[in-house]
């Protein structure tokens, strides 16, 4: 199968091994002459980042880099990025990396021309209309992991460093103008990151499929996304140089982010406050709490997950699907509970409240209440 293609859904995507070579063309297509590459600290010195900067420089676009990005980006990171953007008189952003680099890069482009604080654009009602749409700089997104799918999203997650609460910031023009999805950039991912990001993609597809909201298109995308993760994540985890597996996982990640237009649920409602307070890896946190959320949602999801299981080649209805998730977690080295990744009881009440207030909670197939959310956290902590 030829795993190289140009897609126009939901944005312009140049998909295939080696296509990072087109970064200069992509920036030109987005209208950039002086982009700022935004990534996280860990990626800043890596060969894939330096090669991308070389390609930008060779195309006459400079080699400006901003890498003061935390694993769970904050408004402090954002303010520093905006300052770098303005100081360099940049006209666009190359958002490069996993979820943190992509989300922060998108926000630098979004906020570079705004006068209101970022929290004024939280994904609440029509708050996005407060933004000056003409002042939003273009973005070229280059994912280097296969999980968040932020490259095809119109929002970013930013953690408030004062309240330790994650906020979703939304605007239609945050959607990157061009995506370069080159699976060769994911080959150097450590196995633990391959597992965590892959399970993030699976969580997006799973929660979107189970969401009670009406969006048949997203449900179909979510179903095929789950199949791709089932078939290819174990291969990518076992052999990081398996380009076919890396390609299919990169596709699954984008599909998950498109699918969750239908909604997310308790996996993300729990994961967001945990990650904000303890700095845990988002995808791995999703993987840890996934089976507990499935049990909580069993009354509402038994029938749809039996249908999904049949498509995935699983037997045994809901129990068969749950067993598959447990076996997949085990094969990827996912810890048994939140306690095993350093989460304690000291913020228990606050995290319950934050989960109930999280926008993802509204998409859970079983309505989240103080009682069942407390019970869910107790089960997740082990």
Secondary structure, DSSP 8 states (H G I E B T S, - for coil): ----EEE-SSSEEEESTTGGGGHHHHHHHTT-SSEEEE--HHHHTSHHHHHHHHHHHHTTS--EEE----SS-BHHHHHHHHHHHHHTT--EEEEEESHHHHHHHHHHHHHTT--S-GGGGBSSTTGGGGS-GGG--EEEEEESSSS--GGG-SEEEEEETTTTEEEEEE-GGGS-SEEEE-GGGGTT--HHHHHHHHHHHHHHHHHHHH--S--HHHHHHHHHHHHHHHHHHHHHHH-TT-HHHHHHHHHHHHHHHHHGGG---HHHHHHHHHHHHH---HHHHHHHHHHHHHHHHHHHHHHHHHHHHHHHT--SHHHHHHHHHHHHHHHTT--SSGGGGT--STTHHHHHHHHHHSGGGGG-SS---HHHHHHHHHHHH-
